[in-house]
Amino acid sequence: MTESELVAENDSVWLSSKKAKKELKVSDCHLMHLRLAGKLQFRKEGNRFYYLIPAVNTTDENLLR
């Protein structure tokens, strides 16, 4: 994924799993559960997952439950 691909529409950014976990302050397991529940938009490239996260992250309590 190139640097220009990281910024998406609606002021959101594609983050790697590691960066998404840090930004959302969740564990690997919880990030996976959010993905499986359809609460996070993601894409998979090879063995890597990228998550679409709002650029100005106001932690959404409903998302993290």
CHARMM-style PDB file with segment names, atoms N, HN, CA, C and O in Angstrom:
ATOM      1  N   MET     1       0.859  -1.163   0.000  1.00  0.00      PROA
ATOM      2  CA  MET     1       0.000   0.000   0.000  1.00  0.00      PROA
ATOM      3  C   MET     1       0.906   1.226   0.000  1.00  0.00      PROA
ATOM      4  O   MET     1       1.808   1.335   0.830  1.00  0.00      PROA
ATOM      5  N   THR     2       0.670   2.131  -0.915  1.00  0.00      PROA
ATOM      6  HN  THR     2      -0.063   2.043  -1.589  1.00  0.00      PROA
ATOM      7  CA  THR     2       1.490   3.333  -1.009  1.00  0.00      PROA
ATOM      8  C   THR     2       0.963   4.410  -0.074  1.00  0.00      PROA
ATOM      9  O   THR     2      -0.163   4.335   0.418  1.00  0.00      PROA
ATOM     10  N   GLU     3       1.796   5.406   0.159  1.00  0.00      PROA
ATOM     11  HN  GLU     3       2.711   5.467  -0.240  1.00  0.00      PROA
ATOM     12  CA  GLU     3       1.421   6.499   1.065  1.00  0.00      PROA
ATOM     13  C   GLU     3       0.159   7.211   0.589  1.00  0.00      PROA
ATOM     14  O   GLU     3      -0.685   7.590   1.400  1.00  0.00      PROA
ATOM     15  N   SER     4       0.028   7.394  -0.728  1.00  0.00      PROA
ATOM     16  HN  SER     4       0.713   7.086  -1.388  1.00  0.00      PROA
ATOM     17  CA  SER     4      -1.152   8.090  -1.256  1.00  0.00      PROA
ATOM     18  C   SER     4      -2.426   7.282  -1.072  1.00  0.00      PROA
ATOM     19  O   SER     4      -3.518   7.848  -1.019  1.00  0.00      PROA
ATOM     20  N   GLU     5      -2.294   5.957  -0.973  1.00  0.00      PROA
ATOM     21  HN  GLU     5      -1.407   5.498  -1.017  1.00  0.00      PROA
ATOM     22  CA  GLU     5      -3.468   5.114  -0.767  1.00  0.00      PROA
ATOM     23  C   GLU     5      -3.944   5.126   0.681  1.00  0.00      PROA
ATOM     24  O   GLU     5      -5.062   4.697   0.966  1.00  0.00      PROA
ATOM     25  N   LEU     6      -3.116   5.607   1.590  1.00  0.00      PROA
ATOM     26  HN  LEU     6      -2.207   5.955   1.359  1.00  0.00      PROA
ATOM     27  CA  LEU     6      -3.474   5.580   3.004  1.00  0.00      PROA
ATOM     28  C   LEU     6      -4.612   6.529   3.336  1.00  0.00      PROA
ATOM     29  O   LEU     6      -5.398   6.247   4.241  1.00  0.00      PROA
ATOM     30  N   VAL     7      -4.722   7.647   2.626  1.00  0.00      PROA
ATOM     31  HN  VAL     7      -4.084   7.875   1.891  1.00  0.00      PROA
ATOM     32  CA  VAL     7      -5.788   8.609   2.891  1.00  0.00      PROA
ATOM     33  C   VAL     7      -6.975   8.276   2.001  1.00  0.00      PROA
ATOM     34  O   VAL     7      -6.842   8.199   0.780  1.00  0.00      PROA
ATOM     35  N   ALA     8      -8.118   8.081   2.607  1.00  0.00      PROA
ATOM     36  HN  ALA     8      -8.226   8.143   3.599  1.00  0.00      PROA
ATOM     37  CA  ALA     8      -9.331   7.728   1.876  1.00  0.00      PROA
ATOM     38  C   ALA     8     -10.293   8.908   1.888  1.00  0.00      PROA
ATOM     39  O   ALA     8     -10.006   9.963   2.454  1.00  0.00      PROA
ATOM     40  N   GLU     9     -11.430   8.705   1.254  1.00  0.00      PROA
ATOM     41  HN  GLU     9     -11.663   7.848   0.794  1.00  0.00      PROA
ATOM     42  CA  GLU     9     -12.463   9.730   1.253  1.00  0.00      PROA
ATOM     43  C   GLU     9     -13.003   9.935   2.668  1.00  0.00      PROA
ATOM     44  O   GLU     9     -12.791   9.101   3.548  1.00  0.00      PROA
ATOM     45  N   ASN    10     -13.699  11.045   2.876  1.00  0.00      PROA
ATOM     46  HN  ASN    10     -13.872  11.722   2.161  1.00  0.00      PROA
ATOM     47  CA  ASN    10     -14.329  11.371   4.165  1.00  0.00      PROA
ATOM     48  C   ASN    10     -13.321  11.534   5.296  1.00  0.00      PROA
ATOM     49  O   ASN    10     -13.637  11.244   6.449  1.00  0.00      PROA
ATOM     50  N   ASP    11     -12.120  11.992   4.984  1.00  0.00      PROA
ATOM     51  HN  ASP    11     -11.863  12.228   4.047  1.00  0.00      PROA
ATOM     52  CA  ASP    11     -11.093  12.223   6.007  1.00  0.00      PROA
ATOM     53  C   ASP    11     -10.832  10.997   6.870  1.00  0.00      PROA
ATOM     54  O   ASP    11     -10.677  11.110   8.086  1.00  0.00      PROA
ATOM     55  N   SER    12     -10.785   9.845   6.252  1.00  0.00      PROA
ATOM     56  HN  SER    12     -10.911   9.753   5.264  1.00  0.00      PROA
ATOM     57  CA  SER    12     -10.441   8.611   6.942  1.00  0.00      PROA
ATOM     58  C   SER    12      -9.111   8.113   6.402  1.00  0.00      PROA
ATOM     59  O   SER    12      -8.702   8.479   5.300  1.00  0.00      PROA
ATOM     60  N   VAL    13      -8.445   7.284   7.176  1.00  0.00      PROA
ATOM     61  HN  VAL    13      -8.778   6.987   8.071  1.00  0.00      PROA
ATOM     62  CA  VAL    13      -7.159   6.735   6.748  1.00  0.00      PROA
ATOM     63  C   VAL    13      -7.158   5.224   6.912  1.00  0.00      PROA
ATOM     64  O   VAL    13      -7.808   4.678   7.803  1.00  0.00      PROA
ATOM     65  N   TRP    14      -6.420   4.563   6.037  1.00  0.00      PROA
ATOM     66  HN  TRP    14      -5.892   5.007   5.313  1.00  0.00      PROA
ATOM     67  CA  TRP    14      -6.229   3.119   6.154  1.00  0.00      PROA
ATOM     68  C   TRP    14      -5.024   2.895   7.056  1.00  0.00      PROA
ATOM     69  O   TRP    14      -3.930   3.383   6.773  1.00  0.00      PROA
ATOM     70  N   LEU    15      -5.224   2.158   8.136  1.00  0.00      PROA
ATOM     71  HN  LEU    15      -6.113   1.761   8.366  1.00  0.00      PROA
ATOM     72  CA  LEU    15      -4.144   1.871   9.075  1.00  0.00      PROA
ATOM     73  C   LEU    15      -3.896   0.377   9.144  1.00  0.00      PROA
ATOM     74  O   LEU    15      -4.819  -0.425   9.000  1.00  0.00      PROA
ATOM     75  N   SER    16      -2.639   0.009   9.365  1.00  0.00      PROA
ATOM     76  HN  SER    16      -1.890   0.661   9.481  1.00  0.00      PROA
ATOM     77  CA  SER    16      -2.297  -1.395   9.578  1.00  0.00      PROA
ATOM     78  C   SER    16      -2.931  -1.854  10.889  1.00  0.00      PROA
ATOM     79  O   SER    16      -3.388  -1.035  11.687  1.00  0.00      PROA
ATOM     80  N   SER    17      -2.954  -3.149  11.102  1.00  0.00      PROA
ATOM     81  HN  SER    17      -2.583  -3.815  10.455  1.00  0.00      PROA
ATOM     82  CA  SER    17      -3.522  -3.691  12.344  1.00  0.00      PROA
ATOM     83  C   SER    17      -2.837  -3.086  13.565  1.00  0.00      PROA
ATOM     84  O   SER    17      -3.497  -2.692  14.526  1.00  0.00      PROA
ATOM     85  N   LYS    18      -1.520  -3.017  13.519  1.00  0.00      PROA
ATOM     86  HN  LYS    18      -0.984  -3.337  12.738  1.00  0.00      PROA
ATOM     87  CA  LYS    18      -0.757  -2.500  14.657  1.00  0.00      PROA
ATOM     88  C   LYS    18      -1.136  -1.051  14.967  1.00  0.00      PROA
ATOM     89  O   LYS    18      -1.349  -0.696  16.126  1.00  0.00      PROA
ATOM     90  N   LYS    19      -1.220  -0.217  13.928  1.00  0.00      PROA
ATOM     91  HN  LYS    19      -1.047  -0.505  12.987  1.00  0.00      PROA
ATOM     92  CA  LYS    19      -1.557   1.188  14.137  1.00  0.00      PROA
ATOM     93  C   LYS    19      -3.023   1.363  14.521  1.00  0.00      PROA
ATOM     94  O   LYS    19      -3.351   2.234  15.327  1.00  0.00      PROA
ATOM     95  N   ALA    20      -3.909   0.541  13.950  1.00  0.00      PROA
ATOM     96  HN  ALA    20      -3.643  -0.166  13.295  1.00  0.00      PROA
ATOM     97  CA  ALA    20      -5.334   0.615  14.294  1.00  0.00      PROA
ATOM     98  C   ALA    20      -5.542   0.245  15.760  1.00  0.00      PROA
ATOM     99  O   ALA    20      -6.325   0.889  16.458  1.00  0.00      PROA
ATOM    100  N   LYS    21      -4.844  -0.793  16.230  1.00  0.00      PROA
ATOM    101  HN  LYS    21      -4.208  -1.317  15.663  1.00  0.00      PROA
ATOM    102  CA  LYS    21      -4.943  -1.192  17.641  1.00  0.00      PROA
ATOM    103  C   LYS    21      -4.507  -0.051  18.552  1.00  0.00      PROA
ATOM    104  O   LYS    21      -5.152   0.232  19.562  1.00  0.00      PROA
ATOM    105  N   LYS    22      -3.419   0.592  18.188  1.00  0.00      PROA
ATOM    106  HN  LYS    22      -2.896   0.363  17.367  1.00  0.00      PROA
ATOM    107  CA  LYS    22      -2.907   1.693  19.005  1.00  0.00      PROA
ATOM    108  C   LYS    22      -3.883   2.868  18.999  1.00  0.00      PROA
ATOM    109  O   LYS    22      -4.150   3.458  20.046  1.00  0.00      PROA
ATOM    110  N   GLU    23      -4.414   3.210  17.830  1.00  0.00      PROA
ATOM    111  HN  GLU    23      -4.197   2.731  16.980  1.00  0.00      PROA
ATOM    112  CA  GLU    23      -5.334   4.345  17.700  1.00  0.00      PROA
ATOM    113  C   GLU    23      -6.640   4.096  18.452  1.00  0.00      PROA
ATOM    114  O   GLU    23      -7.159   4.995  19.114  1.00  0.00      PROA
ATOM    115  N   LEU    24      -7.174   2.867  18.351  1.00  0.00      PROA
ATOM    116  HN  LEU    24      -6.753   2.137  17.814  1.00  0.00      PROA
ATOM    117  CA  LEU    24      -8.446   2.538  18.999  1.00  0.00      PROA
ATOM    118  C   LEU    24      -8.278   2.065  20.440  1.00  0.00      PROA
ATOM    119  O   LEU    24      -9.253   1.934  21.180  1.00  0.00      PROA
ATOM    120  N   LYS    25      -7.027   1.811  20.830  1.00  0.00      PROA
ATOM    121  HN  LYS    25      -6.234   1.918  20.229  1.00  0.00      PROA
ATOM    122  CA  LYS    25      -6.714   1.332  22.182  1.00  0.00      PROA
ATOM    123  C   LYS    25      -7.442   0.025  22.489  1.00  0.00      PROA
ATOM    124  O   LYS    25      -8.140  -0.098  23.495  1.00  0.00      PROA
ATOM    125  N   VAL    26      -7.260  -0.954  21.586  1.00  0.00      PROA
ATOM    126  HN  VAL    26      -6.693  -0.854  20.768  1.00  0.00      PROA
ATOM    127  CA  VAL    26      -7.859  -2.275  21.755  1.00  0.00      PROA
ATOM    128  C   VAL    26      -6.792  -3.341  21.524  1.00  0.00      PROA
ATOM    129  O   VAL    26      -5.718  -3.054  20.995  1.00  0.00      PROA
ATOM    130  N   SER    27      -7.097  -4.569  21.927  1.00  0.00      PROA
ATOM    131  HN  SER    27      -7.970  -4.802  22.357  1.00  0.00      PROA
ATOM    132  CA  SER    27      -6.182  -5.696  21.748  1.00  0.00      PROA
ATOM    133  C   SER    27      -6.342  -6.300  20.356  1.00  0.00      PROA
ATOM    134  O   SER    27      -7.263  -5.952  19.617  1.00  0.00      PROA
ATOM    135  N   ASP    28      -5.428  -7.214  20.008  1.00  0.00      PROA
ATOM    136  HN  ASP    28      -4.680  -7.497  20.609  1.00  0.00      PROA
ATOM    137  CA  ASP    28      -5.535  -7.961  18.748  1.00  0.00      PROA
ATOM    138  C   ASP    28      -6.882  -8.650  18.652  1.00  0.00      PROA
ATOM    139  O   ASP    28      -7.566  -8.574  17.632  1.00  0.00      PROA
ATOM    140  N   CYS    29      -7.246  -9.316  19.720  1.00  0.00      PROA
ATOM    141  HN  CYS    29      -6.690  -9.377  20.549  1.00  0.00      PROA
ATOM    142  CA  CYS    29      -8.483 -10.097  19.751  1.00  0.00      PROA
ATOM    143  C   CYS    29      -9.705  -9.202  19.560  1.00  0.00      PROA
ATOM    144  O   CYS    29     -10.610  -9.540  18.798  1.00  0.00      PROA
ATOM    145  N   HSD    30      -9.733  -8.072  20.245  1.00  0.00      PROA
ATOM    146  HN  HSD    30      -8.998  -7.798  20.864  1.00  0.00      PROA
ATOM    147  CA  HSD    30     -10.892  -7.177  20.133  1.00  0.00      PROA
ATOM    148  C   HSD    30     -10.978  -6.565  18.731  1.00  0.00      PROA
ATOM    149  O   HSD    30     -12.071  -6.388  18.193  1.00  0.00      PROA
ATOM    150  N   LEU    31      -9.832  -6.248  18.151  1.00  0.00      PROA
ATOM    151  HN  LEU    31      -8.944  -6.392  18.588  1.00  0.00      PROA
ATOM    152  CA  LEU    31      -9.809  -5.723  16.784  1.00  0.00      PROA
ATOM    153  C   LEU    31     -10.400  -6.755  15.823  1.00  0.00      PROA
ATOM    154  O   LEU    31     -11.172  -6.404  14.930  1.00  0.00      PROA
ATOM    155  N   MET    32     -10.041  -8.018  16.004  1.00  0.00      PROA
ATOM    156  HN  MET    32      -9.414  -8.303  16.730  1.00  0.00      PROA
ATOM    157  CA  MET    32     -10.584  -9.088  15.173  1.00  0.00      PROA
ATOM    158  C   MET    32     -12.096  -9.200  15.356  1.00  0.00      PROA
ATOM    159  O   MET    32     -12.823  -9.371  14.378  1.00  0.00      PROA
ATOM    160  N   HSD    33     -12.577  -9.105  16.592  1.00  0.00      PROA
ATOM    161  HN  HSD    33     -11.986  -8.966  17.387  1.00  0.00      PROA
ATOM    162  CA  HSD    33     -14.019  -9.200  16.849  1.00  0.00      PROA
ATOM    163  C   HSD    33     -14.774  -8.024  16.224  1.00  0.00      PROA
ATOM    164  O   HSD    33     -15.875  -8.206  15.705  1.00  0.00      PROA
ATOM    165  N   LEU    34     -14.199  -6.830  16.269  1.00  0.00      PROA
ATOM    166  HN  LEU    34     -13.304  -6.682  16.691  1.00  0.00      PROA
ATOM    167  CA  LEU    34     -14.816  -5.675  15.612  1.00  0.00      PROA
ATOM    168  C   LEU    34     -14.905  -5.903  14.104  1.00  0.00      PROA
ATOM    169  O   LEU    34     -15.907  -5.564  13.475  1.00  0.00      PROA
ATOM    170  N   ARG    35     -13.853  -6.479  13.534  1.00  0.00      PROA
ATOM    171  HN  ARG    35     -13.039  -6.755  14.044  1.00  0.00      PROA
ATOM    172  CA  ARG    35     -13.840  -6.776  12.099  1.00  0.00      PROA
ATOM    173  C   ARG    35     -14.902  -7.806  11.755  1.00  0.00      PROA
ATOM    174  O   ARG    35     -15.658  -7.624  10.801  1.00  0.00      PROA
ATOM    175  N   LEU    36     -14.966  -8.883  12.521  1.00  0.00      PROA
ATOM    176  HN  LEU    36     -14.352  -9.031  13.296  1.00  0.00      PROA
ATOM    177  CA  LEU    36     -15.927  -9.959  12.253  1.00  0.00      PROA
ATOM    178  C   LEU    36     -17.367  -9.512  12.461  1.00  0.00      PROA
ATOM    179  O   LEU    36     -18.275 -10.018  11.802  1.00  0.00      PROA
ATOM    180  N   ALA    37     -17.584  -8.567  13.373  1.00  0.00      PROA
ATOM    181  HN  ALA    37     -16.847  -8.156  13.908  1.00  0.00      PROA
ATOM    182  CA  ALA    37     -18.929  -8.052  13.636  1.00  0.00      PROA
ATOM    183  C   ALA    37     -19.353  -7.022  12.591  1.00  0.00      PROA
ATOM    184  O   ALA    37     -20.500  -6.575  12.594  1.00  0.00      PROA
ATOM    185  N   GLY    38     -18.436  -6.643  11.696  1.00  0.00      PROA
ATOM    186  HN  GLY    38     -17.505  -7.007  11.693  1.00  0.00      PROA
ATOM    187  CA  GLY    38     -18.761  -5.673  10.660  1.00  0.00      PROA
ATOM    188  C   GLY    38     -18.740  -4.233  11.142  1.00  0.00      PROA
ATOM    189  O   GLY    38     -19.289  -3.350  10.483  1.00  0.00      PROA
ATOM    190  N   LYS    39     -18.108  -3.987  12.290  1.00  0.00      PROA
ATOM    191  HN  LYS    39     -17.662  -4.705  12.825  1.00  0.00      PROA
ATOM    192  CA  LYS    39     -18.074  -2.634  12.840  1.00  0.00      PROA
ATOM    193  C   LYS    39     -16.917  -1.806  12.298  1.00  0.00      PROA
ATOM    194  O   LYS    39     -16.893  -0.587  12.471  1.00  0.00      PROA
ATOM    195  N   LEU    40     -15.957  -2.458  11.641  1.00  0.00      PROA
ATOM    196  HN  LEU    40     -15.977  -3.448  11.500  1.00  0.00      PROA
ATOM    197  CA  LEU    40     -14.834  -1.760  11.033  1.00  0.00      PROA
ATOM    198  C   LEU    40     -14.738  -2.138   9.568  1.00  0.00      PROA
ATOM    199  O   LEU    40     -14.823  -3.314   9.216  1.00  0.00      PROA
ATOM    200  N   GLN    41     -14.560  -1.142   8.716  1.00  0.00      PROA
ATOM    201  HN  GLN    41     -14.490  -0.186   9.001  1.00  0.00      PROA
ATOM    202  CA  GLN    41     -14.317  -1.430   7.306  1.00  0.00      PROA
ATOM    203  C   GLN    41     -12.855  -1.832   7.187  1.00  0.00      PROA
ATOM    204  O   GLN    41     -11.985  -1.192   7.777  1.00  0.00      PROA
ATOM    205  N   PHE    42     -12.580  -2.882   6.431  1.00  0.00      PROA
ATOM    206  HN  PHE    42     -13.287  -3.402   5.952  1.00  0.00      PROA
ATOM    207  CA  PHE    42     -11.214  -3.362   6.308  1.00  0.00      PROA
ATOM    208  C   PHE    42     -10.965  -3.876   4.901  1.00  0.00      PROA
ATOM    209  O   PHE    42     -11.888  -4.090   4.116  1.00  0.00      PROA
ATOM    210  N   ARG    43      -9.696  -4.064   4.613  1.00  0.00      PROA
ATOM    211  HN  ARG    43      -8.946  -3.890   5.251  1.00  0.00      PROA
ATOM    212  CA  ARG    43      -9.313  -4.769   3.396  1.00  0.00      PROA
ATOM    213  C   ARG    43      -8.090  -5.607   3.719  1.00  0.00      PROA
ATOM    214  O   ARG    43      -7.304  -5.275   4.607  1.00  0.00      PROA
ATOM    215  N   LYS    44      -7.946  -6.693   2.987  1.00  0.00      PROA
ATOM    216  HN  LYS    44      -8.584  -6.963   2.267  1.00  0.00      PROA
ATOM    217  CA  LYS    44      -6.848  -7.612   3.234  1.00  0.00      PROA
ATOM    218  C   LYS    44      -5.945  -7.615   2.014  1.00  0.00      PROA
ATOM    219  O   LYS    44      -6.406  -7.775   0.884  1.00  0.00      PROA
ATOM    220  N   GLU    45      -4.665  -7.439   2.252  1.00  0.00      PROA
ATOM    221  HN  GLU    45      -4.291  -7.309   3.170  1.00  0.00      PROA
ATOM    222  CA  GLU    45      -3.664  -7.497   1.195  1.00  0.00      PROA
ATOM    223  C   GLU    45      -2.636  -8.536   1.604  1.00  0.00      PROA
ATOM    224  O   GLU    45      -1.831  -8.306   2.506  1.00  0.00      PROA
ATOM    225  N   GLY    46      -2.669  -9.679   0.936  1.00  0.00      PROA
ATOM    226  HN  GLY    46      -3.323  -9.866   0.203  1.00  0.00      PROA
ATOM    227  CA  GLY    46      -1.795 -10.779   1.332  1.00  0.00      PROA
ATOM    228  C   GLY    46      -2.223 -11.273   2.698  1.00  0.00      PROA
ATOM    229  O   GLY    46      -3.374 -11.666   2.890  1.00  0.00      PROA
ATOM    230  N   ASN    47      -1.306 -11.256   3.643  1.00  0.00      PROA
ATOM    231  HN  ASN    47      -0.371 -10.938   3.488  1.00  0.00      PROA
ATOM    232  CA  ASN    47      -1.620 -11.670   5.015  1.00  0.00      PROA
ATOM    233  C   ASN    47      -1.867 -10.483   5.935  1.00  0.00      PROA
ATOM    234  O   ASN    47      -1.978 -10.657   7.148  1.00  0.00      PROA
ATOM    235  N   ARG    48      -1.954  -9.284   5.379  1.00  0.00      PROA
ATOM    236  HN  ARG    48      -1.864  -9.143   4.393  1.00  0.00      PROA
ATOM    237  CA  ARG    48      -2.118  -8.073   6.183  1.00  0.00      PROA
ATOM    238  C   ARG    48      -3.538  -7.535   6.093  1.00  0.00      PROA
ATOM    239  O   ARG    48      -4.185  -7.599   5.047  1.00  0.00      PROA
ATOM    240  N   PHE    49      -4.001  -7.008   7.213  1.00  0.00      PROA
ATOM    241  HN  PHE    49      -3.476  -6.956   8.062  1.00  0.00      PROA
ATOM    242  CA  PHE    49      -5.294  -6.329   7.255  1.00  0.00      PROA
ATOM    243  C   PHE    49      -5.043  -4.839   7.418  1.00  0.00      PROA
ATOM    244  O   PHE    49      -4.151  -4.423   8.157  1.00  0.00      PROA
ATOM    245  N   TYR    50      -5.845  -4.040   6.716  1.00  0.00      PROA
ATOM    246  HN  TYR    50      -6.570  -4.379   6.115  1.00  0.00      PROA
ATOM    247  CA  TYR    50      -5.839  -2.592   6.859  1.00  0.00      PROA
ATOM    248  C   TYR    50      -7.244  -2.167   7.230  1.00  0.00      PROA
ATOM    249  O   TYR    50      -8.220  -2.682   6.684  1.00  0.00      PROA
ATOM    250  N   TYR    51      -7.350  -1.222   8.163  1.00  0.00      PROA
ATOM    251  HN  TYR    51      -6.557  -0.804   8.606  1.00  0.00      PROA
ATOM    252  CA  TYR    51      -8.640  -0.781   8.679  1.00  0.00      PROA
ATOM    253  C   TYR    51      -8.857   0.681   8.354  1.00  0.00      PROA
ATOM    254  O   TYR    51      -7.936   1.492   8.460  1.00  0.00      PROA
ATOM    255  N   LEU    52     -10.081   1.022   7.957  1.00  0.00      PROA
ATOM    256  HN  LEU    52     -10.829   0.364   7.871  1.00  0.00      PROA
ATOM    257  CA  LEU    52     -10.435   2.405   7.652  1.00  0.00      PROA
ATOM    258  C   LEU    52     -10.860   3.080   8.950  1.00  0.00      PROA
ATOM    259  O   LEU    52     -11.891   2.744   9.534  1.00  0.00      PROA
ATOM    260  N   ILE    53     -10.051   4.035   9.391  1.00  0.00      PROA
ATOM    261  HN  ILE    53      -9.213   4.308   8.917  1.00  0.00      PROA
ATOM    262  CA  ILE    53     -10.252   4.706  10.675  1.00  0.00      PROA
ATOM    263  C   ILE    53     -10.409   6.204  10.409  1.00  0.00      PROA
ATOM    264  O   ILE    53      -9.644   6.762   9.622  1.00  0.00      PROA
ATOM    265  N   PRO    54     -11.386   6.875  11.045  1.00  0.00      PROA
ATOM    266  CA  PRO    54     -11.517   8.329  10.875  1.00  0.00      PROA
ATOM    267  C   PRO    54     -10.211   9.030  11.246  1.00  0.00      PROA
ATOM    268  O   PRO    54      -9.593   8.699  12.258  1.00  0.00      PROA
ATOM    269  N   ALA    55      -9.791   9.995  10.430  1.00  0.00      PROA
ATOM    270  HN  ALA    55     -10.293  10.264   9.608  1.00  0.00      PROA
ATOM    271  CA  ALA    55      -8.525  10.702  10.659  1.00  0.00      PROA
ATOM    272  C   ALA    55      -8.535  11.436  11.994  1.00  0.00      PROA
ATOM    273  O   ALA    55      -7.536  11.428  12.714  1.00  0.00      PROA
ATOM    274  N   VAL    56      -9.646  12.064  12.325  1.00  0.00      PROA
ATOM    275  HN  VAL    56     -10.457  12.070  11.740  1.00  0.00      PROA
ATOM    276  CA  VAL    56      -9.795  12.691  13.634  1.00  0.00      PROA
ATOM    277  C   VAL    56     -10.600  11.707  14.452  1.00  0.00      PROA
ATOM    278  O   VAL    56     -11.830  11.715  14.431  1.00  0.00      PROA
ATOM    279  N   ASN    57      -9.889  10.860  15.172  1.00  0.00      PROA
ATOM    280  HN  ASN    57      -8.889  10.853  15.189  1.00  0.00      PROA
ATOM    281  CA  ASN    57     -10.542   9.763  15.877  1.00  0.00      PROA
ATOM    282  C   ASN    57     -11.137  10.242  17.188  1.00  0.00      PROA
ATOM    283  O   ASN    57     -10.419  10.519  18.149  1.00  0.00      PROA
ATOM    284  N   THR    58     -12.463  10.336  17.214  1.00  0.00      PROA
ATOM    285  HN  THR    58     -13.046  10.112  16.434  1.00  0.00      PROA
ATOM    286  CA  THR    58     -13.170  10.546  18.469  1.00  0.00      PROA
ATOM    287  C   THR    58     -13.685   9.167  18.827  1.00  0.00      PROA
ATOM    288  O   THR    58     -14.662   8.695  18.244  1.00  0.00      PROA
ATOM    289  N   THR    59     -13.048   8.529  19.763  1.00  0.00      PROA
ATOM    290  HN  THR    59     -12.255   8.912  20.236  1.00  0.00      PROA
ATOM    291  CA  THR    59     -13.341   7.143  20.078  1.00  0.00      PROA
ATOM    292  C   THR    59     -14.829   6.950  20.290  1.00  0.00      PROA
ATOM    293  O   THR    59     -15.415   7.497  21.224  1.00  0.00      PROA
ATOM    294  N   ASP    60     -15.424   6.175  19.421  1.00  0.00      PROA
ATOM    295  HN  ASP    60     -14.948   5.731  18.661  1.00  0.00      PROA
ATOM    296  CA  ASP    60     -16.859   5.905  19.447  1.00  0.00      PROA
ATOM    297  C   ASP    60     -17.128   4.769  20.428  1.00  0.00      PROA
ATOM    298  O   ASP    60     -16.729   3.631  20.183  1.00  0.00      PROA
ATOM    299  N   GLU    61     -17.795   5.067  21.523  1.00  0.00      PROA
ATOM    300  HN  GLU    61     -18.119   5.991  21.722  1.00  0.00      PROA
ATOM    301  CA  GLU    61     -18.071   4.055  22.544  1.00  0.00      PROA
ATOM    302  C   GLU    61     -18.885   2.895  21.984  1.00  0.00      PROA
ATOM    303  O   GLU    61     -18.684   1.753  22.396  1.00  0.00      PROA
ATOM    304  N   ASN    62     -19.800   3.161  21.054  1.00  0.00      PROA
ATOM    305  HN  ASN    62     -19.964   4.089  20.719  1.00  0.00      PROA
ATOM    306  CA  ASN    62     -20.603   2.084  20.472  1.00  0.00      PROA
ATOM    307  C   ASN    62     -19.750   1.143  19.639  1.00  0.00      PROA
ATOM    308  O   ASN    62     -20.035  -0.054  19.581  1.00  0.00      PROA
ATOM    309  N   LEU    63     -18.712   1.657  18.995  1.00  0.00      PROA
ATOM    310  HN  LEU    63     -18.481   2.629  19.042  1.00  0.00      PROA
ATOM    311  CA  LEU    63     -17.825   0.836  18.188  1.00  0.00      PROA
ATOM    312  C   LEU    63     -17.040  -0.127  19.063  1.00  0.00      PROA
ATOM    313  O   LEU    63     -16.840  -1.284  18.694  1.00  0.00      PROA
ATOM    314  N   LEU    64     -16.600   0.338  20.207  1.00  0.00      PROA
ATOM    315  HN  LEU    64     -16.762   1.278  20.508  1.00  0.00      PROA
ATOM    316  CA  LEU    64     -15.718  -0.458  21.050  1.00  0.00      PROA
ATOM    317  C   LEU    64     -16.446  -1.467  21.922  1.00  0.00      PROA
ATOM    318  O   LEU    64     -15.799  -2.241  22.629  1.00  0.00      PROA
ATOM    319  N   ARG    65     -17.750  -1.480  21.892  1.00  0.00      PROA
ATOM    320  HN  ARG    65     -18.275  -0.852  21.318  1.00  0.00      PROA
ATOM    321  CA  ARG    65     -18.498  -2.452  22.703  1.00  0.00      PROA
ATOM    322  C   ARG    65     -18.701  -3.735  21.971  1.00  0.00      PROA
ATOM    323  OT1 ARG    65     -19.310  -4.662  22.505  1.00  0.00      PROA
TER     324      ARG     65
END
